[in-house]
Amino acid sequence: MTEEIKLSVLVSLFTWIQRSRPSAKKRSKFRKFLDTFCKPSDYFSAMRLILPSLDRERGTYGLKESVLAICLIDALGLSRDSADALRLVNWRKGGANTGANAGNFALVAAEILQRRQGTVSGGLTIKELNELLDRLASAESRAEKTAIFATLINKTNAQEMKWVIMIILKDLKLGITEKSIFQEFHPDAEDLFNVTCDLKLVCEKLRDPTQRHKRQDIEVGKAVRPQLALRVRDPAAAWKKLHGKEVVVECKFDGDRIQIHKNGTDIHYYSRCILDGEMLVWDSTLNQFAEFGSNQEIAKAAKDGLDSDRQLCYVAFDILYVGDTSVIHQSLKERHEILQKVVKPLKGRLEILVPNGGLNANRPPGEPCWSCIAHSVNDVERFFKETIENRDEGIVIKDLNSKWEPSDRSGKWLKLKPDYIRAGSDLDVLIIGGYYGSGRRGGEVAQFLVGLADRPDPNAYPRRFISFCRVGTGLTDDDLETVAKKLKPYFRKYEYPKKMQPSFYQVTNHSKERPDVWIESPEKSIILSITSDIRTIRSEVFAAPYSLRFPRIDRVRYDKPWHECLDVQSFVELVHSSNGT
Ligand code: ATP
C-alpha cells in the first residue's frame, strides 16, 4: 500500500474490465482495484487515467491520430516511408497489411510496437505517467512531443504503450460507462461531477463511499454540465410530449453555448450570478445577428481591434445562481422573472430571452418574436414556420414548470430543427472519392466525397467535377455497403506521401478534403441525392464556393446516369435565389 502504483497494475485492470461481462463484474474489478492498490491520495492520479475525457486539469495534447502517428514514427526512429510508418499513417485502411486492426489506431500501433518493445513491463508508475502526460500537454513543438514519446516507449512494453495511446486519445473503449465508474467510486460522485466538472475535487472530497456527501449544488466559478434538449420530429410530437404543461417556445440561436459566471463588476444589479445562454455575433450595421460560424473570427478580430461592425453578443436564456443562492430548483417561469430583475440588457452586447420581454422588446412591430408562450400545437407550428422563414436554426420548446438539471436530456427542453422535417431541395451529386471508416467500419469506405459538375457546353457531357462536400449519414448500413461494393473496382488509393488525383477532379489543398480513395473516372461513378439543413455555408475546405451544413444522403440514384449530376453554376443560382440575393 505504501508503494507507488505501477502502470502495469492499471493495465491489468483495463484488460480485465474490457474482457469481463456483465457490467457488474466490470464494476467489481474496479472496486477491487481501488481497495487493494489505491490510497485515497492516489484516487485522482488513477481516475484521470481511467476517465481521461473528463480530466480538465491538463491542457489538450493537440494530438489526433495523424500527428500521433508522425510522433511515434519519429520516436521509434522509423523511416517515414517504411512499411510500418505507412501502416501507422494509413491506420484506417484495410488490406493485407493492417488486417483486423484497421480503424483502431491504438491496436495498429501496438502491433508495430510489439516487435520493438518486448513484453517485460517497463516499470513506469502512474505518478510518472501523469508527469509525462503533463509535459506532453505543455510541449510546444513536435520535436518536444516526440522526445516525450521516446521516453514513454523506453519505460513501457507494447501493451502498456497501447493503453497510454488510448489515454492520450481519451477513449479507452472499456465497455463501461462513466456513470458506472462514478457509482462504484462513490454514490455522490456523478452528482458532484455534474455540478462542478472537476474530477480532482470529486476525488478529494469523496474519499469514503460510506460517508454521504452533503448535497452539493452549483457554485460560482465551477462549470456545471448543461441542461440539454431532446430532439423531436415535429410540432405535434413536441406538443404531445409536453401535454398539459405550460410551455414556452424560443428561437434556437445558432452560436456557442456559454455559461457566464460573474463575480464582481457592474453590468448587473447583483454582484454574483451564473447565466446560461448562447454567444452570438451581432452586426450593428445590419442590426441583426450574423451568420453561423463567425464567432471565433469575430472574437479574434475584436481582440485585434479590427472589425467595428460586428461584435460578440450574449443572449442569456436562463439564470442558475444569484447572490449566494442556486436557483436551479426553481421553475423556469420563476427563473425568467429573476433573469429580468437581475440582468440589465445592453443592446447588441447582452440580451435576455424571456417571453413578452427582453429581446422581444427590440423586435419591430409585426416581426415574429424570439420567445413566446404557446397555448396550442398551432402556436408551436406557427412559431416554427416563422423560424424557418427567418432562416434560424430551429426552436426550443420548454416546460415552464421544470427545474434546470445538469446534464439532463429527459425532455424538459425539446428541440426542433427544420432539417429533421426535410427542408430545401434534393441535390443530385456525383461520388468522386471515398473515406475509410473507423471502428466497426474500419477498412471499408464509409463516407464519400461528392462533387458538382463544371457546367458543360450545350449537348456535351461534363468533363470536370468540383469537390463539394463529405457525406456519410442517411443510408442504412446495407445500402451504404452496396454502394461501396459497386464502386470498389474503381477505387484508386490516394497514397501517402504522393498527392496525385485524377485530372477530372478539381479540389483544394485542404487536408480535411482529401479522400482516401478516388473514383478512377467519373463515368464509373454513381449519383447520390443529398439533402441538408436549409443553410449552405461558404466553403473553405472544398473547391465549390458553397458547401452544405449537415448533409445527408437521401437516396442512391442508380437510375440517373453520371452526367446528369447537378452543375456548380445551377447550384450557386439556387443558393442565391433562396437567399433572396
Ligand atoms: P445542437 O447541435 O442541436 O445545437 P447540442 O447537442 O449542442 O445540439 P442540445 O442540448 O441538444 O445541444 O440542444 C440545445 C442547444 O441549443 C444548447 O446547447 C444551446 O447551445 C442551443 N440553444 C440555442 N438557443 C437556445 C435556447 N433558446 N434555449 C436553449 N438552448 C438553446
Boltz pocket constraint, residues with backbone or C-beta under 6 A from the ligand:
constraints:
  - pocket:
      binder: B
      contacts: [[A, 226], [A, 227], [A, 228], [A, 229], [A, 230], [A, 250], [A, 251], [A, 252], [A, 253], [A, 254], [A, 255], [A, 256], [A, 257], [A, 277], [A, 278], [A, 317], [A, 353], [A, 396], [A, 415]]
      max_distance: 6.0
